[in-house]
Amino acid sequence: MALSDDDVNPGNPGLRLSCRLEVLPGPTVRDRLWHAVDYGFDAVAAPGRMLDEYHEPLRECRPDSPIPISSLSLGFRGSLLSPDPQVRLDCRDSLLELFDFCAELRIPILNMPPVLIQDNPVRIREPLDYLSAEDRQDELLIDQLPEIGDAARERGVVLVLEPVNRYESEYMNTVDHAARVCDLVGHPNIGMTFDFYHAQMEELNPAAAIRNAGKWLRLVHVAENTRVEPGPGLLDFRPGFRALRDIGYSGCIEMECRRLSGPAERLLPASVDYLRRCWAES
């Protein structure tokens, strides 16, 4: 069964904040879950790359966890866009395994950038019979997603495509591209992620990109321009938050920073307060 809106912050439906598990302090997963509650988060997000480390502790904490898990990011093998059919098959199989894990722990969303440079040294670069390499990859992705979406739906999970910046991927850098693929697939269990960090590099107008993506947005990531916690940097989240309010976005806003600019005990509660102020002022 998937996580419902009532599972994540039933008392604050306007803004629901989650935090990546690996930036929370504490020697155990249970300690980190309780710190998330203490700091004012409504959910936590699990890192798929570190699933071997967190898999069993999360399973053990599930019956009496003080806070739900809002999403799982990455953790799949290879890429759906590998030029090697066997690698694509292995990626699909690994997605099914992750869907099963999500269903077991009631994680409603699996986040997937279609192809990352760091994980895929061999990538599609030539268009062959297509107008461009992008068109070739679009067709590959669109051909596979309906069946994958059906498997996700059976388990109560939504697979979201994440556009990332050009330094991390040569494919799907913009929100418009992800939304276009979602339009062509048209599956209720295939959506997309909006990431403020990536958007500040790739979008001329991030707020307009949010409005244009509209119905396909299922997850939002926030981090500063240096990818630390929101607050100390240059990004103004209010125009984007206003756009999210305008489209009626009701999912989680996930603090997806790679590191913190100082002690977690001080900075994470401050960042929660900052984001709630930005939302109120938007």
C-alpha positions in Angstrom: 0.0 0.0 0.0 1.4 3.4 -0.9 1.9 6.3 1.5 -1.1 8.5 1.6 -1.2 12.3 2.2 -2.4 11.6 5.7 0.8 9.7 6.5 3.0 12.7 6.0 2.3 15.7 8.2 -1.5 15.6 8.5 -1.4 18.8 10.5 0.4 20.8 7.8 -1.0 20.0 4.4 0.4 23.2 2.8 4.1 22.3 3.1 5.5 18.8 3.8 9.3 18.7 4.2 11.4 15.6 4.0 15.2 15.2 4.6 17.7 12.8 3.1 18.6 10.2 5.7 22.3 10.4 5.2 22.6 14.0 6.2 20.7 13.5 9.5 23.0 12.9 12.5 23.0 9.8 14.7 24.8 6.5 15.0 21.8 4.4 14.0 18.9 4.8 11.5 16.4 5.0 14.4 18.4 7.9 15.9 18.3 9.7 12.6 14.5 9.1 12.2 13.9 10.7 15.7 16.2 13.6 14.9 14.2 14.2 11.7 11.1 14.5 13.9 12.8 16.8 16.4 14.1 19.1 13.7 10.6 19.6 12.2 10.6 17.3 9.2 7.5 15.5 8.1 9.2 12.5 6.4 12.7 11.2 5.5 14.0 10.2 2.0 16.1 7.1 1.5 19.3 7.1 -0.6 19.2 4.2 -3.0 23.0 4.3 -3.6 23.4 3.4 0.1 20.6 0.9 0.3 22.9 -1.9 1.3 23.7 0.1 4.4 20.2 1.2 5.2 18.1 -1.7 3.9 17.8 -3.9 7.1 17.7 -1.0 9.6 14.9 0.7 7.7 13.0 -2.6 7.6 13.5 -3.1 11.3 12.3 0.4 12.1 9.2 0.3 9.9 6.7 -1.1 12.5 7.2 1.7 15.0 9.0 4.4 13.0 8.1 7.9 14.2 8.2 9.3 10.6 7.4 7.9 7.2 9.7 7.5 4.2 8.6 9.8 1.4 10.8 8.6 -1.4 13.8 6.4 -2.5 16.3 7.8 -5.0 18.5 5.8 -7.3 19.7 2.3 -6.4 19.0 0.8 -9.8 21.6 -0.9 -11.9 22.8 0.5 -15.2 20.4 2.5 -17.3 17.2 2.1 -19.3 19.2 4.0 -22.0 22.2 1.8 -22.3 23.2 0.9 -25.8 23.5 -2.7 -24.5 20.1 -4.5 -24.4 21.3 -6.7 -21.6 22.2 -3.7 -19.4 18.7 -2.3 -20.1 17.1 -5.5 -19.1 19.2 -5.6 -15.9 18.1 -2.1 -15.1 14.4 -3.0 -15.6 14.9 -6.0 -13.3 16.5 -3.8 -10.6 13.6 -1.3 -10.8 11.2 -4.2 -10.1 13.3 -5.1 -7.0 13.2 -1.5 -5.8 9.5 -1.3 -6.4 9.1 -4.4 -4.2 11.2 -2.7 -1.5 9.2 0.5 -1.8 5.9 -1.5 -1.4 7.2 -3.3 1.6 8.2 -0.1 3.4 5.3 2.0 2.0 7.6 4.3 0.1 5.4 5.9 -2.6 8.0 7.3 -4.9 11.2 6.0 -6.7 13.3 8.8 -8.2 15.3 8.1 -11.4 17.5 10.3 -13.5 17.4 8.2 -16.8 21.1 8.1 -17.4 24.0 9.5 -15.3 27.5 10.0 -16.7 29.2 8.7 -13.5 27.3 5.4 -13.6 27.3 4.8 -17.3 30.7 5.2 -19.0 29.2 3.6 -22.2 26.3 5.8 -23.4 24.3 6.4 -26.5 26.1 9.2 -28.4 25.2 8.5 -32.1 21.8 9.2 -33.6 22.0 6.3 -36.1 18.7 6.5 -38.0 17.2 9.2 -35.8 17.5 12.9 -36.1 19.5 13.1 -32.9 20.9 11.0 -30.1 18.2 12.6 -27.9 15.4 11.4 -30.2 16.9 7.9 -30.2 17.0 7.9 -26.4 13.5 9.3 -26.1 12.1 6.4 -28.1 14.0 3.8 -26.1 12.7 5.3 -22.8 9.2 5.8 -24.0 9.0 2.2 -25.3 10.0 0.8 -21.9 8.1 3.1 -19.5 4.5 1.8 -20.0 5.4 -1.7 -18.8 7.5 -0.3 -16.0 4.6 2.0 -15.0 2.3 -0.9 -14.8 4.7 -2.8 -12.5 4.9 0.3 -10.3 1.1 0.7 -10.2 0.7 -2.9 -9.1 2.9 -2.1 -6.1 1.5 1.3 -5.3 4.6 3.2 -6.4 5.2 6.1 -8.8 8.4 6.2 -10.8 9.6 9.8 -11.3 12.1 11.0 -13.9 14.5 13.6 -12.7 16.1 16.1 -15.1 19.6 16.8 -14.0 22.2 19.4 -15.1 24.4 18.9 -18.2 27.5 18.1 -16.1 25.8 15.0 -14.7 24.0 13.8 -17.8 23.9 14.6 -21.5 20.2 13.5 -21.6 17.1 15.1 -20.1 18.5 18.3 -18.6 15.3 20.3 -18.6 11.9 20.2 -17.0 10.2 20.6 -20.4 12.0 17.5 -21.7 10.9 15.3 -18.7 7.3 16.7 -19.0 7.3 15.9 -22.7 8.2 12.3 -22.1 5.6 12.0 -19.4 3.0 13.4 -21.9 3.9 10.9 -24.5 3.9 8.0 -22.1 0.7 9.2 -20.4 0.9 6.7 -17.5 -0.5 7.7 -14.0 2.5 6.0 -12.3 5.1 7.7 -14.3 5.8 11.3 -13.2 8.8 13.7 -12.8 10.9 15.5 -10.2 11.7 19.2 -10.1 15.0 19.9 -8.5 15.8 23.5 -7.6 19.6 22.9 -7.7 19.6 21.5 -11.2 17.0 24.0 -12.4 19.1 27.0 -11.4 21.6 25.8 -14.0 19.3 24.7 -16.7 16.1 26.8 -16.6 15.8 30.5 -17.5 12.7 30.7 -15.4 12.3 27.9 -12.9 8.9 29.0 -11.8 7.6 29.0 -15.3 9.0 25.5 -15.8 7.1 24.3 -12.7 3.9 25.7 -14.1 4.4 24.2 -17.5 5.2 20.7 -16.0 2.1 21.0 -13.8 0.3 17.7 -13.5 3.4 15.5 -13.9 5.3 16.9 -10.8 5.3 14.3 -8.1 8.5 15.2 -6.1 10.5 18.4 -5.5 14.1 18.6 -4.4 15.6 21.7 -2.7 19.2 22.5 -2.0 21.3 25.7 -2.2 23.4 26.8 -5.2 26.4 25.0 -3.7 24.2 22.0 -2.8 24.1 22.5 0.9 21.0 23.0 3.0 18.6 25.8 1.9 19.2 29.1 3.7 22.8 30.3 3.6 23.2 30.6 -0.2 21.9 32.7 -3.1 18.8 30.8 -4.2 15.4 32.4 -3.7 12.9 29.6 -3.4 9.8 31.8 -3.1 9.0 32.2 -6.8 9.2 28.5 -7.3 7.1 27.8 -4.2 4.5 30.3 -5.5 4.4 28.3 -8.7 4.0 25.0 -6.7 1.1 26.5 -4.8 -0.5 27.7 -8.1 -0.4 24.2 -9.6 -1.8 22.7 -6.4 1.3 20.7 -5.6 0.7 18.5 -2.5 3.7 16.2 -2.5 6.8 16.4 -0.4 9.6 19.0 -0.7 12.8 17.0 -0.1 15.9 18.6 1.3 18.4 16.9 -1.0 21.7 18.4 -0.1 25.0 16.5 -0.5 26.5 18.0 2.6 25.7 20.6 5.3 27.5 24.0 5.8 27.9 23.3 9.5 26.6 21.3 12.4 23.4 19.4 11.6 21.9 20.0 15.1 21.9 23.7 14.4 21.5 24.0 10.6 18.8 21.5 9.9 16.2 23.0 12.2 17.2 26.5 10.9 16.7 25.3 7.3 13.3 23.9 8.1 12.2 27.2 9.6 13.7 29.0 6.6 11.8 26.9 4.1 8.5 27.3 6.0 9.0 31.1 5.9 9.7 31.0 2.2 6.5 29.0 1.7 4.5 31.4 3.8 5.9 34.4 1.9 5.4 32.9 -1.5 
